[in-house]
Amino acid sequence: MHQLSPAVLNTLATMAKVHTSVSHQGVPQSIATGVSRLSELFIRGGRNTSSAYLEDPLLRASYLSYYLPVNLSKVQLLLDELQPVFSTIPREEFRVLDLGGGPGTGALAMVDWCRSASMPTPSSLRMTVVDHSPQALRLCAKLWQTYTSENKDQAGPPLQTVKHNLERSLPSLIRTVGREKGYDLIIVQNLLSELYIGSSDPIGQRTTLVEGVLKCMTPGGSLMLIEPALRSASRALHHIRDKLVGGHHCSVYSPCLHDAPCPALIKPDDWCHEERTWEIPASIAQVDREVGFIKDALKFSYVILRKDGRTLVSRNEDYHRVVSELRVMKGEKRVWLCDETGRSEIGRQDKERSILNAPFDDWHRGAIIRVSEIVRKERKGRCAMVGRIHSSGTVEIVRPA
């Protein structure tokens, strides 16, 4: 279960200090109000809202108290997935680009994660944060300074901030940030769905942008694309993934177990997203109680792309990925799986439970699993029935989410 470090929590608490009255539950009333206002702002607005809310002291404090730790935690969860490939990168220098990074959430997540995982060493990091908002970049620099002061025993890695409008010119950005050495990690979080909104072909333009970003990666680098767990934003990300992989620009490291077209796009109401557990900070839990939100799990959609063909788990036709919650029904449990053949529903009747298939009870969204045998019966003139796991079937969780 993911847990935010004391250094991050202390940094955000220091940056978000606001002298206000306190509600009966111990939450600064202004912060709870600010979180509610931000929620409405994010639902209505797009990328241009960032300058406005970061200029407002209350909204800025509310963002730092609530939304930034949530987004930072999502990045760190995916850094855990990338740890195996990071171990193969030389330690002389590790270059990270946080694209559209706002206050540098991705960069802060990376340096804090490195201090915990000790790979690569923080002194080898070279961080670049790009955003269109000068207010966001100023906040980024302040966050960086505050965080490094929380770790007085270690010098903070170099930080470069670059103001740039990504919708206008990617080539000029590449010239500005420099790509002679390339980046070992590029983080793009909550950005793509906010670009080219008025365009007649937003998916095409976003894909072109990512194609350019891929050219900035080292041969062994990783591109992390994260979007909100909303149907429209998630499906847009699935389309971009298909175009990039289909054009042979890259392959999928995770979460997919294949490079075939995304099965979630076959039906217009389907989409794929994550729901990861975390140890919710007390301050966020208090805000949730005050405003009626629920952040007991981290929800988002993502894809990590690479150019060297490496994958989180080996490609295996017996592997499947759980893409739904385990549904408890009368006399059985069911779940949806995804693999290169598509999405399919399977179940295990309670009477078929055995020692061999007992791990089925622990399946959860995002887990990679293996089943020795799935029995499917077809009826004349109808689609295949729900696949069944019998008592003789062997079930294994290859990798939990």
PALUMKE-708437 format. One record per residue (C-alpha): residue in three letters; x, y, z. Coordinates in steps of 0.5 Angstrom, whole numbers, plus 500, padded with zeros to 3 digits. Example, Ala and Ser with C-alpha at 12.3 -4.5 7.8 and 13.67 -1.06 7.14 Angstrom:
2
ALA525491516/SER527498514/
END
This chain:
401
MET500500500/HIS503507498/GLN505512503/LEU507519503/SER514520506/PRO514525512/ALA519530508/VAL513531503/LEU508532508/ASN512537512/THR513540505/LEU506541503/ALA504543510/THR509548511/MET507551504/ALA500551505/LYS500554512/VAL493559512/HIS491562519/THR484561519/SER478558523/VAL478551525/SER471547524/HIS469542529/GLN473536526/GLY479540526/VAL480542519/PRO481549517/GLN474551514/SER478555509/ILE481549506/ALA475545506/THR472551502/GLY478552498/VAL478544496/SER470545494/ARG471551490/LEU477548486/SER473541485/GLU468546481/LEU473550478/PHE477543475/ILE470540473/ARG468547469/GLY475549467/GLY481547463/ARG488548463/ASN487556463/THR485555470/SER492554473/SER494561473/ALA488564477/TYR487559482/LEU495559484/GLU494566484/ASP489566490/PRO492564497/LEU487560499/LEU486556493/ARG493555492/ALA494552500/SER488548498/TYR491545492/LEU497544496/SER494541502/TYR489536498/TYR490535490/LEU498535490/PRO499530495/VAL494525491/ASN497527484/LEU504526487/SER502519490/LYS500517483/VAL506518480/GLN510514485/LEU506508485/LEU508508477/LEU515509479/ASP515503483/GLU513499477/LEU519502473/GLN524500479/PRO526494475/VAL528498469/PHE531504473/SER536499476/THR540498469/ILE541506467/PRO548508469/ARG548513475/GLU552518472/GLU546522470/PHE539521470/ARG535526466/VAL527527468/LEU522532464/ASP516534468/LEU512536462/GLY506541463/GLY508539470/GLY505545474/PRO508546481/GLY513540479/THR509535482/GLY512529478/ALA519532479/LEU518532487/ALA515525486/MET521523483/VAL526526487/ASP522524494/TRP521517491/CYS529516489/ARG531518497/SER526512499/ALA528507494/SER536509493/MET536508486/PRO538512482/THR542517487/PRO539524488/SER545527486/SER545524479/LEU538527478/ARG537533473/MET530535473/THR527540468/VAL519542469/VAL516545463/ASP509549464/HIS505555461/SER504558467/PRO509563471/GLN505562477/ALA506555477/LEU513555476/ARG514560481/LEU511555486/CYS515549483/ALA521553485/LYS519555492/LEU516547493/TRP523545491/GLN527549496/THR522548502/TYR523540500/THR530540500/SER531544506/GLU527538509/ASN533534507/LYS539538510/ASP543532510/GLN543531502/ALA544537497/GLY538537492/PRO538536485/PRO539541480/LEU532544478/GLN531547471/THR524551470/VAL522553463/LYS516557461/HIS513554454/ASN506553451/LEU506546448/GLU500548444/ARG504553440/SER511550438/LEU514543440/PRO520544436/SER522550440/LEU521547446/ILE526541444/ARG531547442/THR530550449/VAL530544454/GLY535541450/ARG535533447/GLU542532446/LYS543527451/GLY535525452/TYR531524458/ASP531517462/LEU524519464/ILE518524462/ILE512525466/VAL506528463/GLN500528468/ASN493531467/LEU495535461/LEU493531454/SER486532456/GLU487539457/LEU490540450/TYR487542443/ILE480542446/GLY477546441/SER480543435/SER477538430/ASP482533431/PRO484533438/ILE486526439/GLY491527432/GLN494533435/ARG495530442/THR498524438/THR503528434/LEU505532441/VAL507525444/GLU511523438/GLY515529439/VAL516528446/LEU518520445/LYS524523440/CYS526526447/MET527520450/THR534516451/PRO533509448/GLY532506455/GLY528511457/SER520511459/LEU514516458/MET509516463/LEU502518461/ILE497519467/GLU490522466/PRO484522470/ALA480516471/LEU474519467/ARG471516461/SER472521456/ALA479522458/SER481515459/ARG478513452/ALA482519449/LEU488516452/HIS487509449/HIS486512442/ILE493516443/ARG496509445/ASP493505439/LYS496510435/LEU503511438/VAL503503438/GLY500502431/GLY505507428/HIS511503431/HIS513509435/CYS514505442/SER511499445/VAL507498452/TYR511497458/SER505497463/PRO499496464/CYS497493458/LEU500485457/HIS500486449/ASP501492444/ALA494490440/PRO489495439/CYS485497446/PRO479492447/ALA476498451/LEU475502445/ILE470496442/LYS464498446/PRO463506447/ASP461505454/ASP468502456/TRP474505459/CYS480502463/HIS482505469/GLU486504476/GLU484504483/ARG490503487/THR490503495/TRP494508499/GLU495510506/ILE491516506/PRO494522510/ALA490524516/SER489531513/ILE486529507/ALA481524510/GLN479530515/VAL478534508/ASP474529505/ARG469528512/GLU468536511/VAL466536504/GLY463529503/PHE469527498/ILE472520498/LYS480519497/ASP480512500/ALA483510493/LEU487513488/LYS484513481/PHE487514474/SER488512467/TYR495511465/VAL500508460/ILE508507460/LEU511507454/ARG518505452/LYS522504445/ASP526498447/GLY521493448/ARG521492455/THR515490459/LEU513490466/VAL512482466/SER513478460/ARG509477455/ASN505470456/GLU498468453/ASP496465460/TYR497472463/HIS491476464/ARG489483467/VAL484484472/VAL480490469/SER474491474/GLU472489481/LEU471482484/ARG463482484/VAL460478489/MET453475486/LYS449470489/GLY452463489/GLU459466485/LYS464471484/ARG465474477/VAL471479474/TRP473482467/LEU479480464/CYS483483459/ASP489480454/GLU491481447/THR484477445/GLY480482448/ARG476483454/SER472477457/GLU468476464/ILE469470468/GLY467467474/ARG467462479/GLN461459483/ASP462458490/LYS461450490/GLU467450485/ARG472453490/SER478449492/ILE485450494/LEU488450487/ASN483456485/ALA483460492/PRO487466490/PHE481468486/ASP478471492/ASP484476492/TRP483478485/HIS483486484/ARG483491479/GLY490492476/ALA492485478/ILE496480473/ILE493473474/ARG494466471/VAL489461470/SER490454468/GLU484453465/ILE478457463/VAL471453461/ARG467457456/LYS460454453/GLU457457447/ARG449456446/LYS447456439/GLY446463436/ARG448467442/CYS455469444/ALA460465449/MET457465456/VAL461467462/GLY468463462/ARG468459468/ILE474456473/HIS472449476/SER475446482/SER481443478/GLY483450475/THR489453478/VAL489460479/GLU495465481/ILE496472482/VAL503474478/ARG503481480/PRO498485485/ALA497492483/
END
